[in-house]
Amino acid sequence: MDPQIIGISGSPIKNSNTDRLIQAVLDSSGLNTEFVKLSKINVRPCIACLGCRSTKT
């Protein structure tokens, strides 16, 4: 099932206070959740490789 709540942390520190606070809120909600750590995601601009054309994303 898809998450009903998504917690997003922008802190670059592993297991930071922000991470723990977000996790505590998600855990106490009792709903389906997902935790996203922005420092773990590689975001970059489109390089026009046309890879999305085959996957339709």
C-alpha distance matrix in Angstrom:
0.0 3.8 6.5 8.8 11.7 13.1 16.3 18.8 22.0 25.0 27.1 28.6 29.4 27.4 26.1 27.8 28.2 25.9 23.1 23.8 23.8 20.5 18.9 20.7 19.4 15.8 16.5 18.4 15.9 14.0 10.7 7.7 9.9 11.1 14.8 16.7 20.4 22.4 25.2 23.2 22.4 25.2 25.6 28.5 29.9 29.8 32.5 32.6 31.8 30.2 27.4 24.9 27.0 26.0 22.3 22.3 20.5
3.8 0.0 3.8 6.5 9.1 10.0 13.5 15.7 19.1 21.9 24.3 25.9 27.1 25.4 24.4 25.7 26.1 23.4 21.0 22.0 21.9 18.3 17.4 19.5 17.8 14.3 15.8 17.7 15.1 14.1 10.4 7.2 8.2 8.8 12.5 14.0 17.7 19.3 22.4 20.7 19.6 22.4 22.5 25.4 26.7 26.8 29.7 29.9 29.5 28.0 25.3 22.8 25.1 24.5 20.7 20.5 18.2
6.5 3.8 0.0 3.8 5.5 6.6 10.0 12.7 16.0 19.2 21.5 23.4 24.3 22.8 21.5 22.6 22.7 20.0 17.7 18.6 18.2 14.6 13.8 15.8 14.1 10.6 12.4 14.3 11.7 11.3 7.7 4.7 4.7 5.9 9.6 11.6 15.4 17.3 20.5 19.2 18.5 21.6 21.8 25.0 26.6 27.2 30.2 30.9 30.7 29.6 27.0 24.5 27.2 26.9 23.1 22.8 20.1
8.8 6.5 3.8 0.0 3.8 6.8 10.1 13.2 16.7 19.8 22.2 24.6 25.6 24.4 22.8 23.4 22.9 20.1 18.3 19.0 17.8 14.4 14.2 15.5 13.0 10.1 12.3 13.2 10.0 10.1 6.4 5.3 5.8 8.2 11.3 13.4 17.1 18.8 22.2 21.5 20.8 23.9 23.6 26.8 28.2 29.0 32.3 32.9 33.1 31.9 29.6 26.8 29.4 29.4 25.7 24.9 22.2
11.7 9.1 5.5 3.8 0.0 3.8 6.5 9.8 13.2 16.4 18.7 21.4 22.3 21.4 19.6 19.9 19.3 16.4 14.9 15.7 14.3 10.8 11.2 12.6 10.0 7.3 10.4 11.5 8.6 10.0 7.2 6.5 4.8 6.5 8.7 10.8 14.2 16.0 19.4 19.1 18.7 22.1 21.8 25.2 26.9 28.1 31.4 32.5 32.8 32.0 29.8 27.3 30.1 30.4 26.7 26.1 22.9
13.1 10.0 6.6 6.8 3.8 0.0 3.8 6.4 9.9 13.0 15.5 17.9 19.1 18.4 17.2 17.4 17.4 14.2 12.5 14.2 13.3 9.5 10.2 12.6 10.5 8.0 11.4 13.2 11.2 12.8 10.3 8.8 5.7 4.9 5.9 7.2 10.6 12.2 15.6 15.4 15.0 18.3 18.2 21.7 23.6 25.0 28.3 29.6 29.9 29.5 27.2 24.9 28.0 28.4 24.8 24.4 21.0
16.3 13.5 10.0 10.1 6.5 3.8 0.0 3.8 6.7 10.1 12.2 14.9 15.9 15.3 13.9 13.8 13.6 10.4 8.9 10.8 9.8 6.0 7.5 10.1 8.5 6.9 10.4 12.3 11.3 13.5 12.0 11.1 7.5 6.2 4.8 6.1 8.5 10.5 13.6 14.0 14.3 17.8 18.0 21.6 23.9 25.8 28.9 30.7 31.1 31.1 28.9 26.9 30.2 30.7 27.2 27.0 23.4
18.8 15.7 12.7 13.2 9.8 6.4 3.8 0.0 3.8 6.6 9.3 11.9 13.5 13.7 13.1 12.6 13.0 9.5 8.5 11.4 10.8 7.6 9.6 12.6 11.5 10.5 13.8 15.8 15.0 17.3 15.7 14.5 10.8 8.5 6.1 4.8 6.0 7.1 10.3 11.3 11.5 14.8 14.8 18.4 20.8 23.0 26.1 28.2 28.8 29.1 27.1 25.4 28.8 29.6 26.3 26.1 22.4
22.0 19.1 16.0 16.7 13.2 9.9 6.7 3.8 0.0 3.8 5.6 8.5 9.9 10.5 10.3 9.2 10.1 6.7 6.0 9.6 9.6 7.4 9.6 12.6 12.3 12.1 14.9 17.0 17.0 19.4 18.4 17.3 13.6 11.2 7.8 6.3 5.0 6.1 8.2 10.1 11.2 14.4 14.9 18.4 21.2 23.9 26.7 29.2 29.8 30.6 28.6 27.3 30.9 31.6 28.5 28.6 24.8
25.0 21.9 19.2 19.8 16.4 13.0 10.1 6.6 3.8 0.0 3.8 6.4 9.0 10.8 11.6 10.0 11.3 8.3 8.6 12.3 12.4 10.8 13.2 16.0 15.8 15.8 18.7 20.6 20.6 23.2 22.0 20.9 17.1 14.5 11.2 8.7 6.3 5.3 6.6 9.6 10.5 12.9 13.1 16.4 19.2 22.2 24.9 27.7 28.5 29.7 28.1 26.9 30.6 31.6 28.8 28.8 25.0
27.1 24.3 21.5 22.2 18.7 15.5 12.2 9.3 5.6 3.8 0.0 3.8 5.5 7.9 9.0 6.9 8.8 6.8 7.4 10.8 11.6 11.1 13.1 15.7 16.3 16.7 19.0 21.0 21.7 24.2 23.6 22.6 18.8 16.2 12.6 10.7 7.5 7.5 7.0 10.1 12.1 14.5 15.5 18.6 21.7 24.9 27.2 30.2 30.9 32.3 30.5 29.7 33.4 34.3 31.5 31.9 28.1
28.6 25.9 23.4 24.6 21.4 17.9 14.9 11.9 8.5 6.4 3.8 0.0 3.8 6.5 9.1 8.1 11.0 9.9 9.7 13.0 14.6 14.1 15.5 18.3 19.3 19.4 21.3 23.8 24.6 26.7 26.1 24.6 20.9 17.9 14.2 12.0 8.2 7.9 5.4 8.4 11.0 12.9 14.5 17.4 20.8 24.0 25.9 29.1 29.5 31.3 29.5 29.1 32.9 33.6 31.0 31.8 28.1
29.4 27.1 24.3 25.6 22.3 19.1 15.9 13.5 9.9 9.0 5.5 3.8 0.0 3.8 6.3 5.3 8.8 9.0 8.6 11.1 13.3 13.7 14.5 16.9 18.7 19.0 20.4 22.8 24.2 26.2 26.1 24.9 21.2 18.6 14.8 13.4 9.9 10.8 8.5 10.6 13.8 16.0 18.0 21.0 24.5 27.5 29.4 32.6 32.7 34.5 32.4 32.2 35.9 36.4 33.7 34.6 31.0
27.4 25.4 22.8 24.4 21.4 18.4 15.3 13.7 10.5 10.8 7.9 6.5 3.8 0.0 3.8 5.5 9.2 9.8 8.0 9.9 12.9 13.2 12.9 15.6 17.8 17.7 18.5 21.3 22.8 24.5 24.4 23.0 19.6 17.0 13.3 12.5 9.3 11.3 9.3 10.0 13.6 16.2 18.7 22.0 25.6 28.3 30.1 33.1 32.9 34.5 32.1 31.8 35.6 35.6 32.9 34.0 30.6
26.1 24.4 21.5 22.8 19.6 17.2 13.9 13.1 10.3 11.6 9.0 9.1 6.3 3.8 0.0 3.8 6.7 7.9 5.7 6.5 9.9 10.6 9.9 12.2 14.7 14.9 15.3 17.9 19.9 21.5 21.9 21.0 17.7 15.7 12.1 12.4 10.1 12.9 11.8 12.4 15.8 18.9 21.1 24.6 28.1 30.7 32.8 35.6 35.4 36.7 34.2 33.6 37.3 37.3 34.3 35.3 31.8
27.8 25.7 22.6 23.4 19.9 17.4 13.8 12.6 9.2 10.0 6.9 8.1 5.3 5.5 3.8 0.0 3.8 5.2 5.1 6.3 8.6 9.9 10.6 12.3 14.4 15.3 16.3 18.3 20.2 22.4 22.8 22.3 18.8 17.0 13.3 13.2 10.7 12.8 11.9 13.6 16.6 19.5 21.3 24.6 28.0 30.9 33.1 36.0 36.2 37.6 35.3 34.6 38.4 38.7 35.7 36.4 32.8
28.2 26.1 22.7 22.9 19.3 17.4 13.6 13.0 10.1 11.3 8.8 11.0 8.8 9.2 6.7 3.8 0.0 3.8 5.4 5.1 6.1 8.6 9.8 10.4 12.4 14.2 15.1 16.4 18.5 21.0 21.9 21.9 18.7 17.5 14.1 14.7 12.8 14.9 14.8 16.6 19.3 22.3 23.7 27.1 30.2 33.2 35.6 38.4 38.8 40.0 37.8 36.8 40.5 40.9 37.8 38.2 34.6
25.9 23.4 20.0 20.1 16.4 14.2 10.4 9.5 6.7 8.3 6.8 9.9 9.0 9.8 7.9 5.2 3.8 0.0 3.8 5.5 5.1 6.2 8.5 9.9 10.7 12.3 14.1 15.5 16.8 19.6 19.9 19.8 16.3 15.0 11.6 11.9 10.3 12.1 12.8 14.8 17.0 20.1 21.0 24.4 27.4 30.2 32.9 35.6 36.1 37.1 35.1 33.9 37.5 38.1 35.0 35.1 31.4
23.1 21.0 17.7 18.3 14.9 12.5 8.9 8.5 6.0 8.6 7.4 9.7 8.6 8.0 5.7 5.1 5.4 3.8 0.0 3.8 5.5 5.3 6.1 8.6 10.1 10.5 12.1 14.2 15.6 17.8 17.9 17.4 13.9 12.2 8.7 9.4 8.1 10.9 11.5 12.7 15.1 18.5 19.9 23.5 26.6 29.2 31.8 34.4 34.5 35.4 33.1 32.0 35.6 35.9 32.7 33.1 29.5
23.8 22.0 18.6 19.0 15.7 14.2 10.8 11.4 9.6 12.3 10.8 13.0 11.1 9.9 6.5 6.3 5.1 5.5 3.8 0.0 3.8 5.5 5.0 6.1 8.7 9.8 10.3 12.1 14.3 16.4 17.3 17.3 14.3 13.5 10.6 12.2 11.5 14.6 15.2 16.0 18.6 22.1 23.6 27.2 30.3 32.9 35.4 37.9 38.0 38.8 36.3 35.1 38.7 38.8 35.5 36.0 32.5
23.8 21.9 18.2 17.8 14.3 13.3 9.8 10.8 9.6 12.4 11.6 14.6 13.3 12.9 9.9 8.6 6.1 5.1 5.5 3.8 0.0 3.8 5.4 5.1 6.3 8.7 9.9 10.7 12.5 15.3 16.3 16.9 14.0 13.8 11.3 13.0 12.8 15.4 16.6 17.9 20.0 23.4 24.4 28.0 30.8 33.4 36.2 38.6 39.0 39.6 37.3 35.8 39.3 39.7 36.3 36.4 32.8
20.5 18.3 14.6 14.4 10.8 9.5 6.0 7.6 7.4 10.8 11.1 14.1 13.7 13.2 10.6 9.9 8.6 6.2 5.3 5.5 3.8 0.0 3.8 5.4 5.2 6.2 8.6 10.0 10.8 13.6 13.7 13.9 10.7 10.3 7.9 9.8 10.4 13.0 15.0 15.9 17.5 21.0 21.8 25.4 28.1 30.4 33.4 35.6 35.9 36.3 34.0 32.4 35.8 36.2 32.7 32.7 29.2
18.9 17.4 13.8 14.2 11.2 10.2 7.5 9.6 9.6 13.2 13.1 15.5 14.5 12.9 9.9 10.6 9.8 8.5 6.1 5.0 5.4 3.8 0.0 3.8 5.5 5.0 6.0 8.5 10.0 11.8 12.4 12.3 9.4 9.2 7.2 10.1 11.0 14.4 16.0 16.1 18.0 21.7 23.0 26.7 29.6 31.7 34.5 36.5 36.5 36.8 34.2 32.7 36.1 36.1 32.6 32.9 29.5
20.7 19.5 15.8 15.5 12.6 12.6 10.1 12.6 12.6 16.0 15.7 18.3 16.9 15.6 12.2 12.3 10.4 9.9 8.6 6.1 5.1 5.4 3.8 0.0 3.8 5.5 5.1 6.1 8.6 10.8 12.4 13.5 11.3 12.2 10.8 13.8 14.7 17.8 19.4 19.8 21.7 25.4 26.5 30.3 33.1 35.2 38.1 40.1 40.2 40.4 37.9 36.2 39.6 39.6 36.0 36.2 32.8
19.4 17.8 14.1 13.0 10.0 10.5 8.5 11.5 12.3 15.8 16.3 19.3 18.7 17.8 14.7 14.4 12.4 10.7 10.1 8.7 6.3 5.2 5.5 3.8 0.0 3.8 5.5 5.2 6.2 9.4 10.5 12.0 9.9 11.4 10.6 13.5 15.0 17.7 19.9 20.5 21.8 25.5 26.1 29.7 32.2 34.2 37.4 39.2 39.5 39.5 37.1 35.1 38.4 38.6 35.0 34.8 31.4
15.8 14.3 10.6 10.1 7.3 8.0 6.9 10.5 12.1 15.8 16.7 19.4 19.0 17.7 14.9 15.3 14.2 12.3 10.5 9.8 8.7 6.2 5.0 5.5 3.8 0.0 3.8 5.5 5.3 7.5 7.7 8.4 6.2 7.9 8.0 11.4 13.7 16.6 19.0 19.0 20.1 23.8 24.5 28.1 30.6 32.3 35.4 37.0 37.1 36.9 34.4 32.4 35.5 35.5 31.8 31.8 28.5
16.5 15.8 12.4 12.3 10.4 11.4 10.4 13.8 14.9 18.7 19.0 21.3 20.4 18.5 15.3 16.3 15.1 14.1 12.1 10.3 9.9 8.6 6.0 5.1 5.5 3.8 0.0 3.8 5.5 6.3 8.0 9.1 7.9 10.0 10.3 14.0 16.0 19.3 21.3 20.9 22.4 26.2 27.2 31.0 33.6 35.2 38.1 39.8 39.6 39.4 36.7 34.8 38.0 37.7 33.9 34.2 31.1
18.4 17.7 14.3 13.2 11.5 13.2 12.3 15.8 17.0 20.6 21.0 23.8 22.8 21.3 17.9 18.3 16.4 15.5 14.2 12.1 10.7 10.0 8.5 6.1 5.2 5.5 3.8 0.0 3.8 5.6 8.3 10.8 10.3 12.9 13.3 16.9 18.8 21.9 24.1 24.1 25.4 29.2 30.0 33.7 36.1 37.8 40.9 42.5 42.5 42.2 39.6 37.5 40.6 40.5 36.7 36.7 33.6
15.9 15.1 11.7 10.0 8.6 11.2 11.3 15.0 17.0 20.6 21.7 24.6 24.2 22.8 19.9 20.2 18.5 16.8 15.6 14.3 12.5 10.8 10.0 8.6 6.2 5.3 5.5 3.8 0.0 3.8 5.4 8.4 8.5 11.6 12.9 16.3 18.8 21.6 24.2 24.1 24.9 28.6 29.0 32.6 34.7 36.2 39.4 40.7 40.9 40.3 37.8 35.5 38.4 38.4 34.6 34.2 31.2
14.0 14.1 11.3 10.1 10.0 12.8 13.5 17.3 19.4 23.2 24.2 26.7 26.2 24.5 21.5 22.4 21.0 19.6 17.8 16.4 15.3 13.6 11.8 10.8 9.4 7.5 6.3 5.6 3.8 0.0 3.8 7.0 8.5 12.1 14.0 17.6 20.5 23.4 26.0 25.4 26.1 29.8 30.4 34.0 36.2 37.4 40.5 41.6 41.4 40.7 38.0 35.7 38.4 38.1 34.2 34.1 31.4
10.7 10.4 7.7 6.4 7.2 10.3 12.0 15.7 18.4 22.0 23.6 26.1 26.1 24.4 21.9 22.8 21.9 19.9 17.9 17.3 16.3 13.7 12.4 12.4 10.5 7.7 8.0 8.3 5.4 3.8 0.0 3.8 6.0 9.8 12.5 15.8 19.1 21.7 24.6 23.8 24.1 27.6 28.0 31.5 33.4 34.4 37.5 38.4 38.3 37.3 34.7 32.3 34.9 34.6 30.8 30.5 27.8
7.7 7.2 4.7 5.3 6.5 8.8 11.1 14.5 17.3 20.9 22.6 24.6 24.9 23.0 21.0 22.3 21.9 19.8 17.4 17.3 16.9 13.9 12.3 13.5 12.0 8.4 9.1 10.8 8.4 7.0 3.8 0.0 3.8 7.2 10.5 13.6 17.1 19.7 22.5 21.3 21.4 24.8 25.4 28.8 30.7 31.5 34.5 35.3 35.0 34.0 31.3 29.0 31.6 31.1 27.3 27.3 24.6
9.9 8.2 4.7 5.8 4.8 5.7 7.5 10.8 13.6 17.1 18.8 20.9 21.2 19.6 17.7 18.8 18.7 16.3 13.9 14.3 14.0 10.7 9.4 11.3 9.9 6.2 7.9 10.3 8.5 8.5 6.0 3.8 0.0 3.8 6.8 10.0 13.4 16.0 18.9 17.9 18.1 21.6 22.2 25.8 27.9 29.0 32.0 33.2 33.0 32.4 29.7 27.5 30.5 30.2 26.4 26.5 23.5
11.1 8.8 5.9 8.2 6.5 4.9 6.2 8.5 11.2 14.5 16.2 17.9 18.6 17.0 15.7 17.0 17.5 15.0 12.2 13.5 13.8 10.3 9.2 12.2 11.4 7.9 10.0 12.9 11.6 12.1 9.8 7.2 3.8 0.0 3.8 6.5 10.1 12.7 15.4 14.2 14.4 17.9 18.7 22.3 24.6 25.8 28.7 30.1 29.8 29.5 26.7 24.8 28.0 27.8 24.1 24.3 21.2
14.8 12.5 9.6 11.3 8.7 5.9 4.8 6.1 7.8 11.2 12.6 14.2 14.8 13.3 12.1 13.3 14.1 11.6 8.7 10.6 11.3 7.9 7.2 10.8 10.6 8.0 10.3 13.3 12.9 14.0 12.5 10.5 6.8 3.8 0.0 3.8 6.7 9.8 12.2 11.4 12.3 16.0 17.1 20.8 23.5 25.2 28.0 29.8 29.6 29.8 27.1 25.5 29.0 28.9 25.4 25.8 22.4
16.7 14.0 11.6 13.4 10.8 7.2 6.1 4.8 6.3 8.7 10.7 12.0 13.4 12.5 12.4 13.2 14.7 11.9 9.4 12.2 13.0 9.8 10.1 13.8 13.5 11.4 14.0 16.9 16.3 17.6 15.8 13.6 10.0 6.5 3.8 0.0 3.8 6.2 9.0 8.3 8.7 12.4 13.3 17.1 19.8 21.7 24.4 26.5 26.5 26.8 24.4 22.9 26.5 26.7 23.4 23.8 20.2
20.4 17.7 15.4 17.1 14.2 10.6 8.5 6.0 5.0 6.3 7.5 8.2 9.9 9.3 10.1 10.7 12.8 10.3 8.1 11.5 12.8 10.4 11.0 14.7 15.0 13.7 16.0 18.8 18.8 20.5 19.1 17.1 13.4 10.1 6.7 3.8 0.0 3.8 5.5 5.7 7.2 10.8 12.2 16.0 19.1 21.5 24.0 26.4 26.5 27.4 25.1 24.1 27.8 28.1 25.1 25.7 22.1
22.4 19.3 17.3 18.8 16.0 12.2 10.5 7.1 6.1 5.3 7.5 7.9 10.8 11.3 12.9 12.8 14.9 12.1 10.9 14.6 15.4 13.0 14.4 17.8 17.7 16.6 19.3 21.9 21.6 23.4 21.7 19.7 16.0 12.7 9.8 6.2 3.8 0.0 3.8 5.3 5.3 8.3 9.0 12.7 15.8 18.4 21.0 23.6 24.0 25.2 23.2 22.3 26.0 26.8 24.0 24.4 20.6
25.2 22.4 20.5 22.2 19.4 15.6 13.6 10.3 8.2 6.6 7.0 5.4 8.5 9.3 11.8 11.9 14.8 12.8 11.5 15.2 16.6 15.0 16.0 19.4 19.9 19.0 21.3 24.1 24.2 26.0 24.6 22.5 18.9 15.4 12.2 9.0 5.5 3.8 0.0 3.8 5.6 7.7 9.6 12.8 16.4 19.2 21.2 24.2 24.4 26.1 24.1 23.8 27.5 28.1 25.6 26.4 22.8
23.2 20.7 19.2 21.5 19.1 15.4 14.0 11.3 10.1 9.6 10.1 8.4 10.6 10.0 12.4 13.6 16.6 14.8 12.7 16.0 17.9 15.9 16.1 19.8 20.5 19.0 20.9 24.1 24.1 25.4 23.8 21.3 17.9 14.2 11.4 8.3 5.7 5.3 3.8 0.0 3.8 6.6 9.5 12.9 16.5 18.7 20.5 23.3 23.0 24.5 22.1 21.9 25.7 25.8 23.3 24.5 21.1
22.4 19.6 18.5 20.8 18.7 15.0 14.3 11.5 11.2 10.5 12.1 11.0 13.8 13.6 15.8 16.6 19.3 17.0 15.1 18.6 20.0 17.5 18.0 21.7 21.8 20.1 22.4 25.4 24.9 26.1 24.1 21.4 18.1 14.4 12.3 8.7 7.2 5.3 5.6 3.8 0.0 3.8 6.1 9.6 13.1 15.1 17.2 19.8 19.7 21.0 18.8 18.4 22.2 22.6 20.1 21.1 17.6
25.2 22.4 21.6 23.9 22.1 18.3 17.8 14.8 14.4 12.9 14.5 12.9 16.0 16.2 18.9 19.5 22.3 20.1 18.5 22.1 23.4 21.0 21.7 25.4 25.5 23.8 26.2 29.2 28.6 29.8 27.6 24.8 21.6 17.9 16.0 12.4 10.8 8.3 7.7 6.6 3.8 0.0 3.8 6.5 10.2 12.3 13.9 16.9 16.8 18.6 16.7 16.9 20.6 21.3 19.3 20.3 17.1
25.6 22.5 21.8 23.6 21.8 18.2 18.0 14.8 14.9 13.1 15.5 14.5 18.0 18.7 21.1 21.3 23.7 21.0 19.9 23.6 24.4 21.8 23.0 26.5 26.1 24.5 27.2 30.0 29.0 30.4 28.0 25.4 22.2 18.7 17.1 13.3 12.2 9.0 9.6 9.5 6.1 3.8 0.0 3.8 7.1 9.6 12.0 14.8 15.5 17.1 15.8 15.4 19.1 20.4 18.5 18.9 15.5
28.5 25.4 25.0 26.8 25.2 21.7 21.6 18.4 18.4 16.4 18.6 17.4 21.0 22.0 24.6 24.6 27.1 24.4 23.5 27.2 28.0 25.4 26.7 30.3 29.7 28.1 31.0 33.7 32.6 34.0 31.5 28.8 25.8 22.3 20.8 17.1 16.0 12.7 12.8 12.9 9.6 6.5 3.8 0.0 3.8 6.7 8.7 11.8 12.9 15.0 14.4 14.5 17.8 19.5 18.3 18.6 15.6
29.9 26.7 26.6 28.2 26.9 23.6 23.9 20.8 21.2 19.2 21.7 20.8 24.5 25.6 28.1 28.0 30.2 27.4 26.6 30.3 30.8 28.1 29.6 33.1 32.2 30.6 33.6 36.1 34.7 36.2 33.4 30.7 27.9 24.6 23.5 19.8 19.1 15.8 16.4 16.5 13.1 10.2 7.1 3.8 0.0 3.8 6.3 9.1 11.2 13.0 13.3 13.2 16.1 18.4 17.7 17.4 14.7
29.8 26.8 27.2 29.0 28.1 25.0 25.8 23.0 23.9 22.2 24.9 24.0 27.5 28.3 30.7 30.9 33.2 30.2 29.2 32.9 33.4 30.4 31.7 35.2 34.2 32.3 35.2 37.8 36.2 37.4 34.4 31.5 29.0 25.8 25.2 21.7 21.5 18.4 19.2 18.7 15.1 12.3 9.6 6.7 3.8 0.0 3.8 5.6 7.8 9.3 10.1 10.1 12.6 15.1 14.9 14.5 12.4
32.5 29.7 30.2 32.3 31.4 28.3 28.9 26.1 26.7 24.9 27.2 25.9 29.4 30.1 32.8 33.1 35.6 32.9 31.8 35.4 36.2 33.4 34.5 38.1 37.4 35.4 38.1 40.9 39.4 40.5 37.5 34.5 32.0 28.7 28.0 24.4 24.0 21.0 21.2 20.5 17.2 13.9 12.0 8.7 6.3 3.8 0.0 3.8 5.6 8.4 9.6 10.9 12.9 15.1 15.7 15.9 14.5
32.6 29.9 30.9 32.9 32.5 29.6 30.7 28.2 29.2 27.7 30.2 29.1 32.6 33.1 35.6 36.0 38.4 35.6 34.4 37.9 38.6 35.6 36.5 40.1 39.2 37.0 39.8 42.5 40.7 41.6 38.4 35.3 33.2 30.1 29.8 26.5 26.4 23.6 24.2 23.3 19.8 16.9 14.8 11.8 9.1 5.6 3.8 0.0 3.8 5.5 8.0 9.1 10.1 12.8 13.9 13.8 13.2
31.8 29.5 30.7 33.1 32.8 29.9 31.1 28.8 29.8 28.5 30.9 29.5 32.7 32.9 35.4 36.2 38.8 36.1 34.5 38.0 39.0 35.9 36.5 40.2 39.5 37.1 39.6 42.5 40.9 41.4 38.3 35.0 33.0 29.8 29.6 26.5 26.5 24.0 24.4 23.0 19.7 16.8 15.5 12.9 11.2 7.8 5.6 3.8 0.0 3.8 5.4 7.9 9.0 10.6 12.1 13.0 12.8
30.2 28.0 29.6 31.9 32.0 29.5 31.1 29.1 30.6 29.7 32.3 31.3 34.5 34.5 36.7 37.6 40.0 37.1 35.4 38.8 39.6 36.3 36.8 40.4 39.5 36.9 39.4 42.2 40.3 40.7 37.3 34.0 32.4 29.5 29.8 26.8 27.4 25.2 26.1 24.5 21.0 18.6 17.1 15.0 13.0 9.3 8.4 5.5 3.8 0.0 3.8 5.4 5.3 7.5 9.4 9.8 10.4
27.4 25.3 27.0 29.6 29.8 27.2 28.9 27.1 28.6 28.1 30.5 29.5 32.4 32.1 34.2 35.3 37.8 35.1 33.1 36.3 37.3 34.0 34.2 37.9 37.1 34.4 36.7 39.6 37.8 38.0 34.7 31.3 29.7 26.7 27.1 24.4 25.1 23.2 24.1 22.1 18.8 16.7 15.8 14.4 13.3 10.1 9.6 8.0 5.4 3.8 0.0 3.8 5.4 5.8 6.8 8.5 8.8
24.9 22.8 24.5 26.8 27.3 24.9 26.9 25.4 27.3 26.9 29.7 29.1 32.2 31.8 33.6 34.6 36.8 33.9 32.0 35.1 35.8 32.4 32.7 36.2 35.1 32.4 34.8 37.5 35.5 35.7 32.3 29.0 27.5 24.8 25.5 22.9 24.1 22.3 23.8 21.9 18.4 16.9 15.4 14.5 13.2 10.1 10.9 9.1 7.9 5.4 3.8 0.0 3.8 5.5 5.1 5.3 5.2
27.0 25.1 27.2 29.4 30.1 28.0 30.2 28.8 30.9 30.6 33.4 32.9 35.9 35.6 37.3 38.4 40.5 37.5 35.6 38.7 39.3 35.8 36.1 39.6 38.4 35.5 38.0 40.6 38.4 38.4 34.9 31.6 30.5 28.0 29.0 26.5 27.8 26.0 27.5 25.7 22.2 20.6 19.1 17.8 16.1 12.6 12.9 10.1 9.0 5.3 5.4 3.8 0.0 3.8 5.6 5.1 7.2
26.0 24.5 26.9 29.4 30.4 28.4 30.7 29.6 31.6 31.6 34.3 33.6 36.4 35.6 37.3 38.7 40.9 38.1 35.9 38.8 39.7 36.2 36.1 39.6 38.6 35.5 37.7 40.5 38.4 38.1 34.6 31.1 30.2 27.8 28.9 26.7 28.1 26.8 28.1 25.8 22.6 21.3 20.4 19.5 18.4 15.1 15.1 12.8 10.6 7.5 5.8 5.5 3.8 0.0 3.8 5.6 8.3
22.3 20.7 23.1 25.7 26.7 24.8 27.2 26.3 28.5 28.8 31.5 31.0 33.7 32.9 34.3 35.7 37.8 35.0 32.7 35.5 36.3 32.7 32.6 36.0 35.0 31.8 33.9 36.7 34.6 34.2 30.8 27.3 26.4 24.1 25.4 23.4 25.1 24.0 25.6 23.3 20.1 19.3 18.5 18.3 17.7 14.9 15.7 13.9 12.1 9.4 6.8 5.1 5.6 3.8 0.0 3.8 5.6
22.3 20.5 22.8 24.9 26.1 24.4 27.0 26.1 28.6 28.8 31.9 31.8 34.6 34.0 35.3 36.4 38.2 35.1 33.1 36.0 36.4 32.7 32.9 36.2 34.8 31.8 34.2 36.7 34.2 34.1 30.5 27.3 26.5 24.3 25.8 23.8 25.7 24.4 26.4 24.5 21.1 20.3 18.9 18.6 17.4 14.5 15.9 13.8 13.0 9.8 8.5 5.3 5.1 5.6 3.8 0.0 3.8
20.5 18.2 20.1 22.2 22.9 21.0 23.4 22.4 24.8 25.0 28.1 28.1 31.0 30.6 31.8 32.8 34.6 31.4 29.5 32.5 32.8 29.2 29.5 32.8 31.4 28.5 31.1 33.6 31.2 31.4 27.8 24.6 23.5 21.2 22.4 20.2 22.1 20.6 22.8 21.1 17.6 17.1 15.5 15.6 14.7 12.4 14.5 13.2 12.8 10.4 8.8 5.2 7.2 8.3 5.6 3.8 0.0
